[in-house]
Amino acid sequence: MSNRQDKALSLLGLAARGRNLTSGEAQVLDAIRSGEALLVVVAEDASDNTRKLFRDKCAYYEVPFREYATKNALGEAIGREYRSSVCVTEPGLAEKIQTYIDTNSGN
């Protein structure tokens, strides 16, 4: 795991502790529809249907979307067992996490 990935996952954990993160498919979809979601992160090992669902919803609602890490890594970062999808609801954290993900993955 690279230093950049550690930082992105650490910031996701910080967002969760500060209640600036939503996880779980239904809750993330609600946050996208309501305009609360400022960045959606879906695990790279999530099902094709899950990745397509969030990619399409984010495109429609103009929310930044990234595929990153594994379900296990996302879950551990936010203090849960595993998670396929999370969204960040705080502007500064969303921007910083997106920057770390983009720098690490070359997007």
Secondary structure by P-SEA (a helix, b strand, c coil): ccaaaaaaaaaaaaaaaaccccccaaaaaaaaaaccccbbbbbccccaaaaaaaaaaaaaacccccccccaaaaaaaaccccccccccccaaaaaaaaaaaaaaacc
